[in-house]
Amino acid sequence: MIGRPPLVDEKTFIDVWNKNGGDFHAVAKELNIKSNTAWVRGNRLLKQYGVSKPHRNAKVTFDLRYEDMKHE
């Protein structure tokens, strides 16, 4: 089953996530998406790119250049 495409492209989402220091509420407000959507997508992308969180509610950012995130 294939889900619907994301409302915001990955690069834009990550840029906004990093700009807001991992604050999903601020990300949601800036991108005009639901807070839960921003939280879920942020956590999925963090996991996908191997960024670990020290604890569940920690705010972390991506320490990757967009060029490093190309899918193989």
C-alpha positions in Angstrom: 0.0 0.0 0.0 1.4 3.4 -1.0 0.4 6.4 1.1 -0.3 9.8 -0.3 2.6 12.1 -1.0 3.9 14.4 1.7 2.4 17.9 1.7 6.0 19.4 1.9 9.1 18.1 0.1 11.7 16.6 2.3 14.4 19.2 1.8 12.0 22.0 2.8 10.8 20.1 5.8 14.3 19.4 7.0 15.4 23.0 6.5 12.4 24.3 8.5 12.9 21.6 11.2 16.5 22.6 11.6 15.7 26.4 11.6 13.3 25.8 14.4 15.6 23.5 16.4 13.4 20.5 16.2 10.3 22.2 17.6 7.6 20.4 15.8 4.9 23.0 16.9 6.9 25.8 15.2 7.5 23.6 12.1 3.8 22.9 11.9 2.9 26.5 12.2 5.4 27.7 9.6 4.5 24.9 7.1 0.8 25.2 7.8 0.4 21.5 8.7 -0.9 19.8 11.8 1.5 19.5 14.8 1.0 15.7 14.9 1.9 15.5 11.2 5.1 17.5 11.8 6.0 15.3 14.8 5.5 12.0 13.0 7.3 13.1 9.9 10.2 14.6 11.8 10.7 11.5 13.9 10.5 9.2 10.8 13.1 11.3 9.0 15.3 11.4 12.0 15.1 7.6 12.3 15.7 7.2 8.5 18.9 9.3 8.6 20.2 7.7 11.8 19.9 10.7 14.1 19.3 9.4 17.6 17.4 11.3 20.3 18.8 11.2 23.8 15.2 10.8 25.2 11.7 10.8 23.8 11.0 14.5 24.0 14.4 15.8 23.0 14.5 18.4 20.2 17.2 17.4 17.8 18.2 18.7 14.3 19.6 17.1 11.2 23.4 17.4 10.9 23.4 16.5 7.2 23.8 18.4 4.0 21.0 17.8 1.5 23.5 16.2 -0.9 24.2 13.5 1.8 20.6 12.6 1.9 20.2 11.3 -1.6 18.5 7.9 -1.7 20.5 5.1 -3.3 
